[in-house]
């Protein structure tokens, strides 16, 4: 779960611009992931280290704990300058690479053969109050791998702030249950004052850890190893922790790390940010609707769809596609092109879709880009969140507003072009019955009126053609100039009628499609100019909407992580 929370924290920091919590700082003195790795916990060594200021008796305590002199005790000079590790000989190979990496050239290994302390590594570290910064840095580096720190102070320095600050930092990534607190040099105060000092020191630590329960403080005297609480402390540290205890301590440390990150998440006030973004989105949508969506929907879109040149161009394209499959009618259409071209010149030459959109893109007599710029300038002035959200698209500036207008132009142009293409596809589509009707009304008419109908009339009137002479007379009549002119005139009227019917039907169907594409309820979103305009307005507000949705997701993930941590903590308790 820790990796999930860490990923969540990283995403929140990216969104809010806040610094990562100290528990994730590369140089913070908190446990690293490798120290919280539960694999191989039965064999790996664990570190117990003494953390304290100068002249508090760390080295003397180490010597007293192990029963031999492994580190020098000094009350003057730089004090302990290196990390001294008291290690079982079987763990030297495991601990040496760590010391080489974290304390190169600044450590000493003291080997022992105490089998019941095989996995425990006792560290004596430089003081944390020294004028030498390298001392503190070495201690901080070792704390990143130390599961069980022992915090030691002397009775005359127990109120110093530096150890408490370091303790607070370390406790962000490790559970206080893994700590031991020691107050040294108890021999320097009276018996009556020792308990008061113990309580006061415990209270100070409790405040530093923000814990309602004051910790246990071991009151000792390193130079009197058999007095006060040192025998108890020695007994506690002379027993190696079981793998179960180490496992539990790792789990406690991991949960403390998660709690620290969740506390940092609480400090970011994500729910309040979501509320501000939701309010910004509502106001932005209202403003964009009033200044952009409504003018475009009520002004630009009707101008495009009602434009007679656009409608005529669409009708011409559809008509050309339809008559191409009508025999003879296509000849009439070609012959009428000069007439229709004169009519189009009177109405106006059908423009390209790009030209038509360019002419229509204005709101109340001013370019769309100016409306975009003024709308987002007002938003940017009234809402501080707008500037960071639109860092890559500053729509209150002319260049970005012009680019946004080009997107609208492209979307409307694409919709109009798709309308023309789709109109041809739908109205002039091929079928199974339609070709039969076309041939019946064209080729059938050519055969029927001049030839079949007169022959049938004679047969039906006389019953039959009485002789060869009668047939020849009928043929002469059918091929006479007068009759042919009469038939040709009638057929010309007939095919002109068919052309006019096709033209009327094409205009009617085109008008019906344009009406459908004008409505937002239409199913053809790709050809719907109204839908394209609304999608453009929505796209302008995408940064706000995306930010709100992302932060809502972060809030939900934080709540889920907090709930999971509470559940696991309760179950463990």
N, C-alpha and C positions, 0 to 999 in steps of 0.2 A: 504493500500500500504506500510505503514511503516514496517510491519512485513516482507513483501517480500524483501524490500531493506535491512533490517537487516539480513535476511537469506543470501542474496547475499553478503553483507559485510563479514559475517562470513566465507562463502566459499572462498572468495578472500583472506582473512587473512590466511586461511589454506593453500591455494595454494602458496601464496607469502612469507609466514612466517612473514609478517608484524604485528605489534601490532594493535589491534582493535582501531578504532577512540575513542577519549576521550568521545564522546557522549554516547558510550556504556560501558564505564568503570563503574564497580560496585560502586566506590566511587567518581565518578565525580559529580559536583553540577548541573546536568541538570535534566530536568523534567523526572520523571518516567512514565512508561506506564499507571499506575493507575491515574496519574494526567491528562493524555491525553484521558482518557476514556470518551466518549461522552454520555454514558448512565447515566440517572438520573441527567443530567445537570440542570434541572429545580429546583431540590430540594437540590442538594449538595452545601455545602459551598465552596467558593473559597478564596484563601489566598492572601493577600496584605501585603508585608513585607518590612521593612526598612533595607537596606544593606549599611554599611559604616564603616569607620575606627573609631579609638578611638577619642573621643572629637570632633566629627563633629556635635553633637547636635541631634542625633537620638531620644533619649528619650524626649528631649524638644519638638521636632517636633511632636511626638506621642501625648504628652500631649496637645499641641496646636491644633492638629487636632481633638481630641475627646472632648476638652473643659474641661477636668478634669485631675487630677494628677493620672495616672495609673502606672507610672513607675518613678523611681528616676533618676534625672539628676545629674551626677557627672563629675567633671573635674580632678579627681585624683583617685588613686587606680585601681582596676581591672575593674571598670565600670560595665556595664550590663553583668551579668554572666549567665542569664537564658533567655528563650524565654517567653515573656509576650504576651499573646493573648487576644485581646479585642473582645469578642464573644457575639452574641445574645444568650439569655438564651435557645432559642429553638434549638440551634445548638451545645450546649455543649456536648450532647451525641454523636454527629457525629465527633466532633473535638478532643475529649479527647483520643480515642484510637490511633489516629495518634500521638499525643504528647507523649502518654505513650510509643509508639514504637520508635519514633525518638529522644525524649528528656526525657528519664525516669528520674524522680526526678529533672529535670532541667527546669521546666516550671511553669508558673502561669497563671491562667485564670481569667480575669476580665470580669464579666458578665454585659451586658447592655440589655435594652428593647426597643431599637430604631427599630421599625418595618421595616422602609424602608432600614435598613442596616442588615436585618435578615441573609442574606447569605454571607455577607462580613466579613472576619476575618482579623483584623489588627494585625500584629506581630511586636514587637520590639525585635531585635535579638542582640546577643553579637557582639562586633566589630570584624573586620577581620584583624586588624593590631596588635592585642594584643600579648604580649609575652606568653600568655596562649594558647597553641594549641587547647585546648578543646573549646575555644570560636569559632575559625574558623571552627572546625569540626562540631559544633552544627549548625552554620549558613549554612554550606555546606549541611548538612543533611536536613534542612528545605527548602533549595532552590530546592530540588528534588521534592517538592510538591507545590511550590509557582508559580502560573501562572502570578502574577502581582508584580514583585519586584520594589521597589523604591530605586534607587541608590542615596545616599546622600553623599556629601562631603562639607567640609568647605572651605572658600576662601583661607585659609593659607595652605591647604593640598590637593587641588584639582588635583595637578600634581603627587601625589603619584602613584607608579607603582602597588602595591599590589591590590588595588581595580580594576584597569584596567585589570589585569591578570584574576581576578575572573570574571569580566564582560565578557571578551572574552570567558571564559570557559562556562559560563551560556548561552551566546548568541548562542552557538553551538546547543543548544536544545530548544531555545525559541526565538520567533521573537521579535526584538527590538521594534516593535509597541506595545508590551505589557508592555514595561518598562516606568518608569517615572524617570527623572533625575533632581536632586535638588542640588543647590549650596547654602549652609547655611552660616549664619553669614555675610550677605551682609551689615549689619550695621557697620562692621569694616573697610570698604573701602569707599573711596569718591564716590560721585555720578558719577563723570566722569569715574571712573575705573570700575564700576559695569558692564556696557555693554561690555567693553573689556574683562572682566573676563568671562562673559557669553559666548561670541563668542569663546574665547580660549578654555573654557571647552567643549563647543559643538564640536569644531573641534577635540579635543583630543578623545572624545567619538566616533566621526565619524570614525577616523582612527582606533581606537580599534575594532570597529564593521565592518571595511572595507565597510562602507556605503557611497555612493555618496551624500546622503542627510544628513545634520547635524540635530541631534535631537533637540527637544524643551527642553530648560533648564529653570527650575523654580528657580528664584533668590529670596531667602527668608531670613527672620530673625526670628528664633523661639521665641526670647524674645520680638519681636515687631510683634505680630500676625496680626496686621492690616496693616502692611507695605509691600512694594514690592509685590511679587507674591503669598504670603501665602494665602490670601483670595481666589484667583483663585484655588489654589491647594486644599484648604479645601473644596471648593464647588465641585470640581471634585471627591474628595474622599468621600464626604458625600452623594453621590447618588449611590445606589446599581446598579451594572451592570445588564442589562437584560439578560435573558437566551440566547437570540440571540447573544448578545455581547460576552458572555462567550463562546458560541459555536464557534463563529468566532475566538476568541483568541486561543481556543484549536486547531482549524484548522490551524491557522497561526503558532502556535508552532510546530505542527506536520510536516508541510511543511518545516519549518526551520531545524528541526531534519533530515528530508530527504535530504535537500540540503547539510547539513554538511556531511552526509554519502556519498552523491554523490561526494562532493569535495574530500573526502578521497579516493574514488574510482579513481578519476582523478589523484590523486597523486601517485597511484600505477602504472600508465602508462601501463595498460593492453594491449592496441593495440601494443605497442612496444614489450612487452613480447611475444605476439602472432607472431609478425614478426620474432623475434629471434627463436622462436620454429619452425616456418615454415621453416626458413633457416636451422636450425639444422636437421629437418626431411629430407629435400632434400639432404643435405650432408650425413646424416646417410644412407639413402636409396641408394645413389650412392656408398658409401663405402661398405655397406653390399652386394650390388649386385655384385661389382667387386671382393670382397674378399671371399664371402660366396655363394651367390645364383648361380652365373655363374659356379664356380668350382664344386659345388654340382650337378647342372643341367647337366653340360657337362662331368663330371667325375664320380661321385658316381652313379647317376641314370642309365646311360648307362651300367656301370659295373654290376649293379644289374639285369637289364632286359635282358642283352645280355649274362649273365652267363649261360653256357650250363648245369650246374648242376641244376640251378633253373628251366630252361626250361624243362629239363628231368624229374625233380620231378613233375612239373605241368602236363606234358604229361602223366606220369605214373598214377597220381591220377585220371585224367580225363579218361584215357583208362580203368583203373580198374572199374570205375563207369559205363562206357559204355558197356563193354563186359559182365558185370554181368547180363545184360538183354538180351544178345544174346545166345540162346540155342546152345549148342555144341561148338560155338566159344569161350565161356568162358572156355571150357575144353582145347581147343587149347592154349588159353592164359596161363592157368595154366601149361601146358606141356612146353611152351616156356619160363617160368620164369627162369630156369637155364641159358638159352642162353642169355636172356636180362640182367640177373644179371652179367654175365661175361662182357657184353658190358658196363654196368654201372660202373663196377670196372675199366675198361680201361679209361672211361671218367672221373671218379671220383665219389665217393659216394655223392648222393644228400644231401646237408647239410640242417639243419633247417634254417628257415628264420632269426632267431637271429644270428646264426653263419655267414650266408651269409652277413648280414648287418655289423657285426663287422669287417669282412675282408675287406669290401669295403669302410668303413668310413675313408677316408683320402683325403687330398687335396695336390697335388704336393708332395706326399711322406711324409707328416706330418699329425698328427691327426687333426680332425676337431676342437677339443677343443682349440688347439693352435691358429688356425685361428680366432676363436671367441674371444679369449683373446686378441690377437694383434689388432683386428679390434676395439674393444671397448676401449682398452687402448689408441689408437690414438684419438678416439672420446672424451674420457674423458680428454685428455691433451689439446685438442683444443677448447673445449666448456665447460665452467664452469657449465652450466645447467645440464650436463649429470650426475654429481655426485648426486645431490639431487633427480633426476628422477629415478635413479637406486639404491637408497639407500638400498632397500631390495633385489637387485639382481645385485651385483657388478661383471658384466661380464668381467671386466678386471682382475679379480682374478681367479686363477686356479680352485678353488672349484665351483664357479658359472658357469664358462665355461664348466667344466665337467658335471655339472647338465644339462646345456642347450643341450650339445651333447647327453646326455641320452634321452632327449625329442625327438631329431631328430631320434635317434636309434629306440625308441619306435614307432614313427610315421611311419617310413619306414617299420619296421617289421610288424606293423599292416596292412599296405597297401599290402605288399607282401602276407601275410596270407589271406587277403580278396581276393586278386587276385586268389589264388589257390582255395579258396572256391567258388568264383563266377564263375571261369572257369568250375569247376565240375557242378555247378548248371545250367549254360547256355548251355554247350555243351552236357551234359548227361541228359538233361531235358526230361521228359516224354511227350508224345504226344498222339494223337488219331490215326493217320495213321501209325506212326513209328512202333508200335507193330505189326501191320498187315504185314508190309514189313519185319520185323525181322523174324517172323514166316514163311513167304513165302520163304525167302532166306535160312532158316535153316531146319526146319521140312519139309517144302515143298520140298526142295532139296533132303532130305533123302528119301522121298516117290516117288518123280518124277524120279530121275535118275535110281535107281535100280529096280523099280516096275512099276510105271505108264507109263513111257515112252516106255519100251519094250512091254508092253501089248497093248498100243495104236498103236505102230508100226505094230504089227501083225494084229490087227483089221483093221487098215487103209489099210494094204497091201492086206489081204485076204478078207476083208469085214466082216468077223466074225471068231470065233473059231469053226471049222467044227464039232468037236466031243469032247466027254469027253476025249478021248485019246489025242487029240491035246492039250487040256487044261492041262492034266497031263504032257505032254512033255514040254510045256511052263513053268510050275511050276518047273520041274526038272532043266531046263536050268537056271532059275532065281536063284535057290538055289544051283547051282553047285559051287564048291570051286573056280574054275577059274573065274567064273563070279562075285562071291562075292569079290574076291581079286581085280578084275578089278574095280568093283564099289567102294570098300573101298578106293582104291588108288585114284580114281577120286574125291571122296568126301573129302578125306584128302587134296588134292590140292585145291578143291573148298573152304573149310573152312579156309585153310591157306591164300588163296586169300582174303576172306572176312576179316580176321584178319589184313592182310597187308593194305587193303583199309581203315579199321577203324583206324589203326595206322597212316596212311598218312593223313587221314582227321582230326584226332585229332591234329596232329602236325601243320597242316595248320591253323586250327581254333585257336589254342593256340597262334601261331605266330601273327595272325590277332588281337587277343585281346591284346597281349603285345604291339603291335604297337599303338593301340588305347589308351592304358593306359599310353604310353610314352608321348603322346601329351597333352599339357595344355588345348587344345580345347575339350578334351574328356568330356563327361557328367558325368562320374563316378568318381567324385572327391574323394570319400572315398577310391577308389582303385588306384588312380593316384599317383604314387610315385613323379612325378614332382610337382603336386599340393601340396602334403604333404611337400615337401622340401620348396616350396615357402611360404606355410602357416607357417612353422617353422621360416623362415627368418622374415616374417611379425610379428610373435609373439615376436621375439627378439626386434623389434622396437616399440612394443605396448606402453611402457611407454611414449615415445616421442609423438606418435600419440595421445594417450589418453590425455596427458597434453595439446597439442595444441587444440584438439577439446573441451576440458573442458574450456580452457581460451577463446576460440572463443565464446562459449556459454555464458560465463560470460560477455564478451564485449557486446554481443547482448542484454542480460538482462539489463545491465547498461544503454545502449542507450535507450532501451524501457522505463525503469524507468525514465530516464531524460526527455524523450519526454512526458510521462504521467504527470510528475510533472509540466513541462512547460505549457502543455495544461490546466491543472486544475488551475494553478496560473493565466494564461491569462483569463480563463473563470471567475474566481472569481473577477479579476480586472475589 
